[in-house]
């Protein structure tokens, strides 16, 4: 591992984090708290990050599902769909958002491109700085890493910061979270 690369990446993420608007994150937090059930979606590496957040929501006591799993039920009007898509152009995520809107569910998006197709479908958008290989209209080279990596990492950190807030809001102890941790591993 090249130490200089690691410290550069960490500095890039710190700089990018300062560009995230607190009000957008607070709106997403309120949507999560008000939803009966939460559906999480993302494709590729963004999907990996989304899965990690879905796992933490379980620890916090939320009822949530990852879109595309065979055990995921139909979304309804009291539910929230949260989509990770750097480009805002991923066709599978667009389809999911359209289905959610038809079911009168709320849609939240975490993206680099709020003016994208998904951004137009979303009720709530959290914009993160970054570059996406799928959206070429706005070049935003902010990292030494390949396009998408900084977005995914910042999304992971954003989700973890939400977990900290939600844990406080729900007055949960670490012991309570641990009790919901998987025991069939």
C-alpha positions as CSV (number, residue, x, y, z in Angstrom):
1,X,0.0,0.0,0.0
2,X,1.3,3.4,-0.9
3,X,0.8,5.6,2.1
4,X,0.7,8.8,0.0
5,X,-2.3,7.5,-2.0
6,X,-4.1,6.6,1.2
7,X,-3.7,10.1,2.7
8,X,-4.5,11.8,-0.6
9,X,-7.8,9.8,-0.8
10,X,-8.7,10.6,2.8
11,X,-8.1,14.3,2.2
12,X,-10.2,14.2,-1.0
13,X,-13.0,12.6,1.0
14,X,-12.8,15.2,3.7
15,X,-12.9,18.0,1.2
16,X,-15.8,16.4,-0.6
17,X,-17.7,15.9,2.7
18,X,-17.7,19.7,3.3
19,X,-19.7,20.1,0.1
20,X,-22.6,18.0,1.3
21,X,-25.6,20.1,2.3
22,X,-26.7,19.3,5.9
23,X,-30.3,20.3,5.1
24,X,-30.5,17.6,2.3
25,X,-29.3,15.0,4.7
26,X,-31.7,16.1,7.4
27,X,-34.6,15.8,5.0
28,X,-33.5,12.2,4.1
29,X,-33.2,11.4,7.8
30,X,-36.8,12.6,8.4
31,X,-38.0,10.5,5.4
32,X,-36.4,7.5,7.0
33,X,-38.0,8.1,10.3
34,X,-41.5,8.6,8.8
35,X,-41.5,5.6,6.5
36,X,-43.2,2.4,7.4
37,X,-40.7,0.4,5.5
38,X,-37.5,1.3,3.7
39,X,-36.4,-0.1,0.4
40,X,-32.8,0.3,-0.6
41,X,-31.4,0.1,-4.1
42,X,-28.2,0.4,-6.0
43,X,-26.4,-1.3,-8.8
44,X,-22.8,-2.4,-8.9
45,X,-20.5,-0.9,-6.4
46,X,-23.1,1.6,-5.3
47,X,-25.3,-1.5,-4.6
48,X,-22.6,-2.8,-2.2
49,X,-22.7,0.4,-0.3
50,X,-26.5,0.3,-0.3
51,X,-26.5,-3.2,1.1
52,X,-24.3,-2.1,4.0
53,X,-26.7,0.7,4.9
54,X,-29.7,-1.8,4.7
55,X,-27.8,-4.0,7.2
56,X,-27.3,-1.1,9.6
57,X,-31.0,-0.1,9.4
58,X,-31.8,-3.6,10.5
59,X,-29.5,-3.1,13.5
60,X,-31.4,0.1,14.3
61,X,-34.7,-1.7,14.3
62,X,-36.1,-0.5,10.9
63,X,-38.0,-2.7,8.5
64,X,-36.0,-2.6,5.3
65,X,-35.4,-4.5,2.2
66,X,-32.8,-4.5,-0.6
67,X,-34.4,-4.2,-4.0
68,X,-34.0,-7.3,-6.2
69,X,-33.9,-9.9,-3.4
70,X,-36.4,-12.7,-3.7
71,X,-37.8,-11.8,-0.2
72,X,-38.4,-8.2,-1.0
73,X,-42.2,-7.4,-0.9
74,X,-44.1,-4.9,-3.0
75,X,-43.6,-1.3,-2.1
76,X,-46.5,0.8,-1.0
77,X,-47.7,4.3,-0.4
78,X,-46.3,4.6,3.2
79,X,-42.8,3.3,2.2
80,X,-39.5,5.0,1.2
81,X,-37.2,3.9,-1.7
82,X,-33.6,5.1,-1.3
83,X,-31.5,4.8,-4.4
84,X,-27.7,5.1,-4.8
85,X,-26.8,6.2,-8.3
86,X,-23.8,8.4,-9.0
87,X,-24.9,9.1,-12.6
88,X,-28.6,9.1,-11.9
89,X,-29.0,7.2,-15.2
90,X,-28.9,3.6,-14.2
91,X,-31.9,2.0,-16.1
92,X,-32.7,-0.6,-13.4
93,X,-32.8,2.2,-10.8
94,X,-35.0,4.3,-13.0
95,X,-37.4,1.4,-13.4
96,X,-37.5,0.9,-9.6
97,X,-38.2,4.6,-9.0
98,X,-41.0,4.6,-11.6
99,X,-42.6,1.6,-9.9
100,X,-42.3,3.2,-6.5
101,X,-43.9,6.5,-7.8
102,X,-46.7,4.5,-9.3
103,X,-47.3,2.9,-5.8
104,X,-47.2,6.4,-4.3
105,X,-44.1,5.7,-2.3
106,X,-41.5,8.4,-1.6
107,X,-38.2,8.2,-3.5
108,X,-34.9,9.5,-2.2
109,X,-31.7,9.6,-4.3
110,X,-28.1,10.0,-3.4
111,X,-26.3,11.1,-6.6
112,X,-23.6,13.2,-8.2
113,X,-26.2,14.5,-10.7
114,X,-29.4,15.8,-9.3
115,X,-30.6,17.0,-12.7
116,X,-30.6,13.4,-14.0
117,X,-33.6,11.2,-14.9
118,X,-33.5,9.8,-11.3
119,X,-33.2,13.3,-9.9
120,X,-36.4,14.3,-11.6
121,X,-38.2,11.3,-10.2
122,X,-37.0,11.7,-6.7
123,X,-38.8,13.5,-3.9
124,X,-35.6,14.0,-1.9
125,X,-32.1,14.3,-3.4
126,X,-28.8,14.4,-1.6
127,X,-26.1,15.6,-3.9
128,X,-22.5,14.4,-3.4
129,X,-19.5,15.8,-5.3
130,X,-17.8,13.3,-7.6
131,X,-17.3,12.0,-11.1
132,X,-19.2,9.2,-12.8
133,X,-18.1,7.2,-15.8
134,X,-21.8,7.0,-17.0
135,X,-22.6,10.7,-16.9
136,X,-20.2,12.7,-19.1
137,X,-22.1,16.0,-19.2
138,X,-20.5,17.5,-16.0
139,X,-16.8,16.6,-15.6
140,X,-15.9,16.8,-11.9
141,X,-12.5,15.2,-11.4
142,X,-12.1,15.3,-7.6
143,X,-10.1,12.2,-7.0
144,X,-6.9,10.4,-7.9
145,X,-9.2,7.3,-7.9
146,X,-11.2,5.9,-10.8
147,X,-14.5,7.6,-11.4
148,X,-17.2,6.4,-9.0
149,X,-14.9,5.3,-6.1
150,X,-15.0,8.6,-4.2
151,X,-18.8,8.8,-4.6
152,X,-19.2,5.3,-3.2
153,X,-16.8,5.9,-0.3
154,X,-18.5,9.2,0.5
155,X,-21.9,7.6,0.3
156,X,-20.8,4.9,2.8
157,X,-19.6,7.6,5.2
158,X,-22.8,9.6,4.7
159,X,-24.9,6.5,5.5
160,X,-22.7,5.8,8.6
161,X,-23.2,9.4,9.8
162,X,-27.0,8.9,9.3
163,X,-26.8,5.7,11.4
164,X,-25.1,7.7,14.3
165,X,-27.9,10.3,14.2
166,X,-30.7,7.7,13.9
167,X,-29.2,5.8,16.9
168,X,-29.3,8.9,19.0
169,X,-32.8,9.9,17.8
170,X,-34.2,6.5,18.7
171,X,-32.3,6.4,22.0
172,X,-30.7,3.1,21.2
173,X,-27.7,1.7,23.0
174,X,-24.9,-0.3,21.3
175,X,-26.2,-3.3,23.2
176,X,-29.6,-3.0,21.5
177,X,-27.9,-2.8,18.1
178,X,-25.8,-5.8,19.0
179,X,-28.9,-7.8,19.8
180,X,-30.1,-7.3,16.3
181,X,-26.8,-8.3,14.7
182,X,-26.8,-11.5,12.6
183,X,-26.2,-14.6,14.7
184,X,-26.5,-17.1,11.8
185,X,-23.1,-16.3,10.2
